[in-house]
Amino acid sequence: MKLKSSSVWLLLFTTVFIVICISFTINRETEVQVSTDPKIANLKLPAGFHADHLYGPSENGEGSWVSMTFDDKGRIIASDQYGGLFRMKVPAIGDTVTKIKVEALKIASDTGISMGYAHGLLYAFNSLYVVINNHVGPKATFKKGSGLYRLQDTNGDDQFDKVTFLKALDGDGEHGPHSVVLSPDKKSLYVIAGNFTKVPKMDSYRNIPDGNIDNLFPLIKDPNGHDNTVTAHGGWLAHVDSTGTKWEMIASGFRNPFDLAFNDQGEMFAYDSDMEWDFGTPWYRPTRICHVTSGAEFGWRVGTDKWSPNYPDNLPAVINVGQGSPTNLVSGANARFPKKYRKALFAFDWSFGIIYAIHNEPDGASYKTTGEEFISGSPLPLTDGVVGPDGALYFLTGGRRLESDLYRVYYGDNSGNNEKLAVPELTEALKARRKLEEFHGAPKAGGVDFAWPYLKDKDRFVRYAARIAVETQPLAQWENKVLSEKDPITLIQSTIALARRGNPAVKAQLTKSLTSINFTQLTESQQLDLLRAFELVFTRMGEPDAATKKLVGTYLNPQYPAKSNYLNRELSKLLVYVDAPNAVEKTMALLAIAKDNTDTQQKTISESADLILRNPQYGMDIAAMLARIPPLQQTWYANVLTQAKNGWTPELQEKYFQWFYKAFGYKGGVSFVGFINTARKTALANVSKDKLEYFNKISGDSIVLNSRAGIKVGTVMAVGPGRDWKLKNATEVVDSATGTRNFERGKSMFAASMCISCHQIKGEGGISGPDLTQLGSRFSTKDMLEAIINPSKTISDQFGSTVFYLRQGGSVLGRLIKQDNTKYYISQNPFAPDFVRELNKKDVLRTRVSEISPMLPGMINRLNSDELKDLIAYLKTGGNQDSPIYK
């Protein structure tokens, strides 16, 4: 049948209209929320999610909020980091009429700030639990010290009139006591604290942080003095009853975890911080999500002696996140979100303004974990968050007296996704681990017999739980079992237990047993466990005698070098320690050729290059480091060799100390040069007096100060002192310049401020930014300074960045260099423009031009007034030394 012409056109029009509608719907589902509120427009949200900016505490003189909870009436209670508590009722989603009223809580009829300075808040058991983080000095206006407090309303007037001080916590500041969280069964509490918080006396211990470093790697404490007080045990986590009277130690060895959360199986996780000053060193550990099981240890130690995630006596992260500053971890279980996000944990990073969604899939006694960027913004200094009674996610920004805001995020119209989700069935390995954990904390009949077979279990978390169970039982019940054990895997694990809890008198017997194991028949992970067992026998039971050292050296020497970096690290450390023949020669050979790992153990959710433009302060440090990345494996060998007193030839010593000279040219965190220089000085103590001056010179003594500031070798440094230059005062200073300017200093400041990394003047410099030779003929002094101080105000379309929104969530930021039919090619590091990242177009949902300049602000903040004047003069003249300004 033929259609009439009008019918054909009608059908065609209808088809096109439907296609347009479908396309419009698809686009609407994938677009990021657009808002006239700049605080909302700044947020990157997943498709289908919406955000409300509810309140600005700073705008209302109420400080910078860092913690929050909902009470039993659905009201938010929040705390200023350096102030009091506030309570508010937030309007329902969609209510644009109701105004938020905020009440400053006055506790127990006190005057002034009666309760606050809280890093942790929890409403439970008809009480408000408060973790105060505060040092009470002579001039302190707030007189309550760090600890856990309980607030109650005893007369029903809706005010807290009773304050109970449950426990003092010795620590304060950003690494002090942090959060208090309700247990999954809602019958008890958990408290978590950072690595500047001493472990208080507990009633029982599943983990015993006994202060041992347990590392033969040469200890260099942080050159800038970080964590030289509490040291060995690191951050910790405790289980507490509702009255606050019974405390049980659960885990330690964190760096600085702010918060913890539970997944749908009731398993606990914490988001631990990194030590950003350690960037570029082999002992650096990125921020990470830890599965916190009973008796867990995570290996934080001071300086160089942080434990490897491979060590069997600590547990690894389930996933590395990357650089950042963790502040919160919250479960999405009660959120009215799609199933994927209801089963997720949300991890907050303060530094780079990212909320990560962490997805766990059961895997043996632990989990396979993935992560994605869920919400982000710049700036978005995230502090705390909680899922409200309405199923929306509420979160705060602020901290360090920064501008503070309260946001709400919800999916769709917030009416669905409230069905109860099925809990995944427990794996057999997880069931076994939980049974083993019943023997933690205190001796229990049958513990040794039950746990012993699990010491050789294929699952690492089960083996760990079994060893803790054995260590908890009386030594007399299991010491002889270790000494008579024949199974190599059980022997290794039980030796670790006995080294930690046994009598040093059995040291020689343990060493002999370990050397009877056929090394080549073990897997790599079992070999690493064996090497760790040797190390623990030596660190816990004392230095071996000459005969034992020779025995161990003879046993391990044929295995060195091995095929993996991880094995070579441990073998080099042990063989140098026991003064094995050829240990120096072999290690020097590796030092010359070692390449760093690129395996999954090194992967992070956020690549470092992705973070550069998200935070000017930290981003500039990351960019500089990525432009000159130190060789991690070589740094390890160099530090090991500081302990070698024998085995050197003049040629080896020459090459060794020349390595240090080269190392000063790399860029790491602020402690990198200090670590390298301390290792260098330690090594110099082993050379003869007649060679000391020579080796001191060739190892870079003359360049240490320049390298310490992160400037390439040979570059003149800024003298300073610097300042936080603003446009008004910088313009006034430069305009007040009189007399002649210093050409050489101006040129040096062009390099010292790192302008030369991206810009050229007279053909000298980088190419990732505009050529500045003709800058002075087009721009005024004020224009130049504004472009330097506020680079994002005006961005050249030739050098701007692009945001690439990924189909699987998250985004990538960088400068688009080129594209072809299948890929985008982007540059993310202004200091290393030659490093180009490729993005498959099929993985990119859409793009938009970024409002953030690739040029980082604050680059002149290390300059003093005269140095700034000379820099601007150099820019004005386009590097012309013959300009009248220099005459």
Order of alpha helices (4+ residues) and beta strands (2+ residues): alpha-alpha-beta-beta-beta-beta-beta-beta-beta-beta-beta-beta-beta-beta-beta-beta-beta-beta-beta-beta-beta-beta-alpha-beta-beta-beta-beta-beta-beta-alpha-alpha-alpha-alpha-alpha-alpha-alpha-alpha-alpha-alpha-alpha-alpha-alpha-alpha-alpha-alpha-alpha-alpha-alpha-beta-beta-alpha-beta-beta-beta-beta-beta-alpha
